[in-house]
Amino acid sequence: MSKQIFEIDLTKKMHEQKHPGHNRWHPDIPAAFSVNPGESFKLECLDWTDGQISNNDDPSDIADVNLKRVHVLSGPVHINGVEPGDLLVVDILDIGTFSAHEWGFNGIFAKENGGSFLVDHYPNAAKSIWDFEGIYATSRHVPNVKFAGIIHPGLIGVAPSQELLDKWNKREKALVDTNPDRVPALAELPDADSVVLGTLKGEAFDRVASEGARTVPPRENGGNCDIKNLSKGSRIYFPVFVEGAKLSVGDLHFSQGDGEITFCGGIEMPGWIELKVDVIKGGMKKHKIEHNPAFQPGPVMPHYNEYLVFQGISVNEFSGDQTYLDANTAYRNACLNAIEYLKTRGFTGEQAYMLLGSAPVQGNIAGIVDIPNACCTLSLPKEIFDENIIPEIEK
């Protein structure tokens, strides 16, 4: 039986919780709890926006969401006896929804407020609400589809050392400085606005707020990796950078397509997760897992066997310019090709876009060696649709 160590009240914001979590990465954020290697425990999580999105048909909350607040994380959890250089082994035992909150949301962020993967094609905010019934999700905003979700944490990671944190901030500022006026920004730099830092107060709070890294991207500590197959039964090997590792988790998704392309992506929800932790002493050097985590996905997957697969190549869709083995451009074109096809089946572009971010579609790099074009694919499971979407030969 896993012990519950982090409870949340859905009517309160993260800073109002009995044990407030955090929304920045910093080694000096105090641990909320401590556990021993070999122990299992349960954490409850708010949705990544800290409850900013409502179950209605109005996308203005997506348009106006305060992205400086995200992601609110449950933790940190200090694992006793774990030291820098070790590998923290984390097993996801189980994960689920709250019976009092059986819905989630997906949205397209406006260009001026974060944007999305296809921001130049879909610059305006949109929202879809998804209702849960057991393992299935349906939406009044994206009709005639139903699919089984793979519930997973979009974000799980450990604290950086001060040295690693300084490296993040330096390299990301250098990137922003190459085009400081870009919309959306090239990276989100430290910002003291809307921070939540556990129980920190006073001067320590002010210092950490000014230095803490935003949780938006994945980094060496894991973080916002958005790996849809990292569900129950999965195991993660985290490099450890600080004493106790300081493990945190949040940004739970009921389901997600590979790439989380709408950015307000997957089907976002509050929920709970059960974890078990252990340690491999000196494991970073021993196993050469030193720069990023390694993952062992679990066996839980929706049973979809038939797909319609869309291809994309690395030719810029606006200018027609050839790029060199650019997987980002190739995957963007695969997504756009799928959206254009779904529009012939009665979906709006926005509905199709949110569907690709929410449903368990599969994205792959098919080829990245055949100069000059990378080839990426997006595989759409045909069983999730009420009607047949496969092209048929006219007789």
C-alpha positions as MATLAB code, in Angstrom:
seq = 'MSKQIFEIDLTKKMHEQKHPGHNRWHPDIPAAFSVNPGESFKLECLDWTDGQISNNDDPSDIADVNLKRVHVLSGPVHINGVEPGDLLVVDILDIGTFSAHEWGFNGIFAKENGGSFLVDHYPNAAKSIWDFEGIYATSRHVPNVKFAGIIHPGLIGVAPSQELLDKWNKREKALVDTNPDRVPALAELPDADSVVLGTLKGEAFDRVASEGARTVPPRENGGNCDIKNLSKGSRIYFPVFVEGAKLSVGDLHFSQGDGEITFCGGIEMPGWIELKVDVIKGGMKKHKIEHNPAFQPGPVMPHYNEYLVFQGISVNEFSGDQTYLDANTAYRNACLNAIEYLKTRGFTGEQAYMLLGSAPVQGNIAGIVDIPNACCTLSLPKEIFDENIIPEIEK';
ca = [
       0.000    0.000    0.000;
       1.450    3.333   -1.068;
       1.368    6.051    1.558;
      -0.166    9.373    0.556;
       2.351   12.153    1.087;
       1.029   15.007   -1.049;
      -2.654   15.941   -1.038;
      -4.286   18.789   -2.927;
      -7.590   20.638   -2.615;
      -9.109   21.252   -6.063;
     -10.770   24.442   -4.815;
      -7.421   26.057   -3.930;
      -4.413   27.315   -5.878;
      -1.019   25.666   -5.383;
       0.332   28.339   -3.038;
      -2.782   27.908   -0.839;
      -2.350   24.150   -0.373;
      -1.416   22.656    2.983;
       1.872   21.612    1.386;
       2.511   24.066   -1.476;
       4.468   22.732   -4.410;
       6.533   24.791   -6.848;
       6.679   26.034  -10.437;
      10.385   26.710  -10.962;
      13.504   24.512  -10.913;
      16.088   25.422   -8.266;
      18.227   23.332   -5.880;
      17.211   25.436   -2.866;
      13.455   24.819   -3.026;
      12.790   22.920    0.223;
      11.580   19.328    0.041;
       7.941   18.874    1.015;
       8.489   15.265    2.165;
      11.200   12.647    2.474;
      11.060    8.922    1.740;
      13.495    6.027    1.823;
      14.738    4.010   -1.163;
      12.376    1.093   -1.721;
       9.308    3.028   -0.550;
       6.188    3.672   -2.612;
       4.026    6.759   -2.182;
       1.138    8.693   -3.728;
       1.128   12.303   -4.898;
      -1.902   14.334   -5.930;
      -1.427   16.974   -8.631;
      -3.247   20.048   -9.859;
      -3.504   20.625  -13.593;
      -0.487   22.383  -15.066;
      -2.180   25.822  -15.231;
      -3.144   25.782  -11.528;
      -6.858   25.669  -12.321;
      -7.017   28.531  -14.810;
      -9.142   26.686  -17.414;
     -12.917   26.205  -17.025;
     -15.270   23.533  -18.379;
     -17.162   25.740  -20.821;
     -17.225   26.666  -24.507;
     -15.359   29.970  -24.174;
     -11.670   29.878  -25.261;
     -10.867   33.232  -23.650;
      -9.281   31.491  -20.658;
      -6.874   29.757  -23.058;
      -6.181   33.089  -24.760;
      -5.526   34.850  -21.441;
      -3.834   32.066  -19.444;
      -0.952   33.237  -17.253;
       1.946   31.127  -18.514;
       4.256   32.492  -15.835;
       2.270   30.376  -13.371;
       2.960   27.047  -15.060;
       3.792   24.266  -14.360;
       2.640   23.803  -10.766;
       4.389   20.661   -9.496;
       3.857   18.385   -6.519;
       7.023   17.975   -4.486;
       9.952   18.094   -4.144;
      10.369   14.675   -2.536;
      13.742   14.088   -0.825;
      14.971   10.496   -1.128;
      17.119    9.685    1.868;
      20.701    8.612    1.181;
      20.675    9.596   -2.500;
      23.684   11.673   -3.562;
      24.977   13.438   -6.686;
      26.352   10.864   -9.102;
      23.724    8.259   -8.206;
      20.885    7.165  -10.443;
      17.411    7.619   -9.003;
      15.147    4.779  -10.155;
      11.475    5.774  -10.302;
       8.705    3.274  -11.040;
       5.256    4.568  -12.028;
       2.989    2.122  -10.199;
      -0.354    3.688  -11.062;
      -1.904    6.960  -12.195;
      -5.477    8.191  -12.480;
      -8.196   10.819  -12.428;
     -10.240   12.287   -9.580;
     -13.868   11.116   -9.414;
     -14.814   14.735   -8.667;
     -13.085   16.003  -11.817;
     -13.666   13.624  -14.717;
     -12.817   16.018  -17.506;
      -9.757   17.651  -19.019;
      -8.877   20.217  -21.642;
      -6.787   20.787  -24.731;
      -6.153   24.127  -26.343;
      -4.344   26.060  -29.019;
      -2.434   28.972  -27.512;
      -2.613   32.354  -29.207;
       0.590   33.397  -30.986;
       1.192   36.289  -28.600;
       0.778   33.990  -25.580;
       3.123   31.084  -26.202;
       1.919   29.875  -29.577;
       2.125   26.234  -30.645;
       3.876   23.900  -33.082;
       1.732   25.145  -35.994;
       1.469   28.708  -34.710;
       1.838   30.369  -38.112;
      -1.098   28.339  -39.407;
      -3.262   28.530  -36.274;
      -2.381   31.793  -34.443;
      -5.643   32.181  -32.501;
      -6.748   30.564  -29.245;
      -9.124   27.598  -29.276;
     -10.274   25.123  -26.622;
     -11.684   21.611  -26.448;
     -13.093   19.987  -23.315;
     -12.811   16.205  -23.050;
     -15.034   14.049  -20.818;
     -13.731   10.844  -19.252;
     -15.662    7.588  -19.030;
     -13.398    4.923  -17.643;
     -10.422    4.705  -19.990;
     -12.169    6.589  -22.812;
     -12.333   10.258  -23.786;
     -14.906   12.113  -25.890;
     -15.424   15.803  -26.608;
     -18.382   17.984  -27.523;
     -15.892   20.246  -29.266;
     -14.327   17.523  -31.445;
     -17.315   15.295  -32.239;
     -17.494   11.755  -33.624;
     -14.290   10.467  -32.042;
     -13.686    8.280  -28.983;
     -10.372    6.858  -27.856;
      -8.635    5.155  -24.970;
      -6.165    7.345  -23.121;
      -2.668    6.563  -21.914;
      -2.603    8.530  -18.653;
       0.897    9.808  -17.967;
       2.837   12.621  -16.279;
       3.844   15.203  -18.847;
       6.456   16.457  -16.385;
       8.581   14.519  -13.924;
      12.109   15.424  -12.910;
      14.735   16.064  -10.258;
      16.321   19.292   -9.054;
      19.377   20.722  -10.825;
      22.564   21.652   -9.029;
      23.386   25.357   -8.879;
      26.078   24.789  -11.512;
      23.620   23.079  -13.845;
      20.968   25.739  -13.238;
      23.454   28.485  -14.107;
      24.326   26.617  -17.319;
      20.642   26.438  -18.313;
      20.066   30.121  -17.720;
      23.224   31.151  -19.579;
      22.587   29.092  -22.699;
      18.888   29.967  -22.914;
      19.580   33.684  -22.507;
      22.142   33.448  -25.306;
      19.454   31.935  -27.521;
      16.909   34.645  -26.669;
      19.527   37.340  -27.331;
      19.753   36.204  -30.961;
      16.193   37.473  -31.524;
      14.914   39.159  -28.336;
      11.731   40.538  -29.916;
      10.508   37.277  -31.436;
       6.853   36.345  -30.854;
       6.540   33.777  -29.405;
       9.830   33.997  -27.511;
      12.691   31.611  -28.272;
      12.813   30.596  -24.591;
      11.223   31.589  -21.293;
      13.868   33.053  -18.980;
      13.707   33.323  -15.166;
      10.858   35.579  -14.069;
       9.805   36.261  -10.487;
       6.198   36.915  -11.473;
       3.662   34.277  -10.303;
       6.264   31.976   -8.739;
       5.426   29.260   -6.210;
       8.408   28.001   -4.204;
       7.056   25.688   -1.541;
       7.670   27.064    1.941;
      10.433   29.517    1.012;
      10.008   33.055    2.358;
      11.847   36.367    2.618;
      15.257   36.905    1.043;
      15.622   33.242    0.132;
      12.329   33.409   -1.773;
      13.403   36.532   -3.655;
      16.770   35.040   -4.635;
      15.345   31.725   -5.828;
      12.497   33.498   -7.658;
      15.019   35.553   -9.618;
      17.190   32.536  -10.522;
      14.726   29.659  -10.858;
      14.452   28.088  -14.296;
      11.069   27.930  -15.964;
       9.602   24.440  -16.238;
       8.528   24.779  -19.884;
      11.239   22.690  -21.655;
      12.737   19.269  -20.968;
      16.332   19.448  -19.786;
      19.055   17.245  -18.299;
      16.939   16.671  -15.181;
      14.020   15.243  -17.140;
      11.265   17.799  -16.700;
       8.624   18.519  -19.314;
       9.394   15.631  -21.659;
       5.743   14.851  -22.572;
       6.410   11.200  -23.407;
       2.943    9.717  -23.892;
       4.030    6.108  -23.312;
       5.526    6.895  -19.906;
       2.475    5.490  -18.144;
       1.921    2.953  -15.372;
       4.426    0.154  -15.427;
       7.173    2.468  -16.665;
      10.581    2.940  -15.055;
      12.755    6.066  -15.220;
      16.482    6.406  -14.445;
      17.279    9.975  -13.391;
      20.804   11.371  -13.036;
      21.098   12.896   -9.547;
      22.541   16.401   -9.205;
      21.711   17.328   -5.573;
      21.505   15.522   -2.262;
      18.202   13.689   -1.994;
      17.498   14.170   -5.741;
      14.377   16.272   -4.961;
      11.870   14.556   -7.239;
       8.811   16.480   -8.478;
       5.901   15.603  -10.767;
       2.910   17.278  -12.415;
       1.287   18.199  -15.737;
      -0.768   14.987  -15.852;
      -2.336   14.051  -19.201;
      -5.288   11.725  -19.797;
      -4.057   11.224  -23.355;
      -1.676   12.844  -25.830;
      -0.481   12.555  -29.396;
       3.257   12.341  -30.039;
       4.700   15.850  -30.027;
       1.945   17.447  -27.902;
       1.666   19.766  -30.875;
      -0.908   22.278  -29.607;
       1.416   23.124  -26.632;
      -1.634   23.413  -24.344;
      -1.457   19.856  -25.334;
      -2.567   16.404  -24.535;
      -5.703   16.307  -22.423;
      -4.640   18.274  -19.359;
      -6.069   17.273  -15.987;
      -5.532   17.152  -12.239;
      -5.070   13.671  -10.809;
      -2.917   11.359   -8.732;
       0.170    9.236   -9.293;
       1.763    6.397   -7.283;
       5.535    6.087   -7.453;
       8.219    3.842   -6.037;
      11.817    5.005   -5.740;
      15.156    3.255   -5.431;
      18.777    4.118   -6.083;
      21.792    2.807   -7.992;
      24.797    4.165   -6.120;
      27.322    5.733   -8.472;
      25.032    4.810  -11.332;
      25.614    7.891  -13.488;
      29.210    6.936  -14.368;
      28.675    3.195  -14.120;
      25.868    3.172  -16.690;
      26.841    6.377  -18.566;
      23.417    7.916  -17.888;
      24.945   11.297  -17.092;
      23.344   13.916  -19.324;
      19.645   12.976  -19.560;
      17.326   10.382  -18.030;
      16.673    6.991  -19.585;
      13.179    5.526  -19.755;
      11.735    2.030  -19.835;
       8.102    2.358  -20.998;
       5.486    0.126  -19.423;
       3.284   -2.445  -21.194;
       0.040   -0.433  -21.112;
      -1.029    0.747  -24.568;
      -4.368    1.229  -26.351;
      -5.018   -1.671  -28.700;
      -5.092    0.162  -32.025;
      -3.771   -1.765  -35.008;
      -4.930    0.048  -38.138;
      -3.586    3.485  -39.036;
      -3.705    6.024  -41.813;
      -0.152    7.359  -42.038;
       0.742   10.831  -43.295;
       4.238   11.679  -44.501;
       6.084   14.972  -44.303;
       9.431   16.060  -45.722;
      11.760   18.898  -44.821;
      10.647   21.501  -47.338;
       9.397   24.788  -45.866;
       5.641   24.905  -46.394;
       5.561   28.687  -46.881;
       8.598   29.489  -49.022;
       9.141   26.114  -50.664;
      12.807   26.354  -49.640;
      14.736   23.156  -49.188;
      16.067   22.538  -45.681;
      18.729   20.008  -44.774;
      17.437   16.955  -42.888;
      15.224   19.156  -40.673;
      12.974   16.777  -38.714;
      11.055   19.699  -37.196;
       9.952   20.881  -40.634;
       9.224   17.336  -41.795;
       7.015   16.557  -38.792;
       5.238   19.883  -39.161;
       4.378   18.964  -42.739;
       3.164   15.510  -41.683;
       0.826   17.151  -39.160;
      -0.401   19.698  -41.707;
      -1.050   16.960  -44.251;
      -3.127   15.042  -41.693;
      -5.095   18.171  -40.791;
      -5.865   18.970  -44.426;
      -7.108   15.434  -44.931;
      -9.313   15.533  -41.816;
     -10.857   18.761  -43.074;
     -12.261   16.711  -45.980;
     -13.951   14.499  -43.389;
     -15.936   17.304  -41.792;
     -13.530   18.622  -39.151;
     -12.442   22.229  -38.965;
      -8.717   22.859  -39.015;
      -8.796   23.744  -35.310;
     -10.721   20.580  -34.427;
      -8.303   18.424  -36.397;
      -5.316   20.164  -34.823;
      -6.604   19.626  -31.269;
      -7.436   16.007  -32.111;
      -3.830   15.367  -33.177;
      -2.641   16.861  -29.884;
      -5.063   14.811  -27.785;
      -5.531   11.375  -29.363;
      -2.843    8.638  -29.166;
      -1.426    9.358  -32.628;
       2.080    8.117  -33.311;
       4.844   10.357  -34.612;
       8.040    8.892  -36.032;
      11.239    9.877  -37.774;
      11.101    7.554  -40.751;
      14.398    8.640  -42.283;
      16.992   11.240  -41.325;
      19.933   10.213  -43.540;
      18.655   10.652  -47.094;
      19.949   14.091  -48.034;
      18.468   16.631  -48.282;
      15.040   15.525  -46.958;
      14.245   14.170  -43.548;
      11.028   12.155  -43.593;
       8.649   12.103  -40.625;
       5.295   10.383  -40.300;
       2.129   10.842  -38.287;
      -0.009    7.733  -37.819;
      -3.711    8.259  -37.132;
      -5.582    5.270  -35.632;
      -8.693    4.755  -37.742;
     -10.626    2.980  -34.959;
     -11.052    6.190  -32.955;
     -13.488    7.612  -35.533;
     -17.223    6.900  -35.645;
     -17.094    6.719  -39.446;
     -14.582    5.212  -41.864;
     -11.935    7.796  -42.758;
      -9.949    5.648  -45.193;
     -10.012    6.803  -48.844;
     -12.038    4.407  -50.967;
     -11.827    3.645  -54.666;
     -14.918    4.874  -56.476;
     -16.629    2.189  -58.525;
];
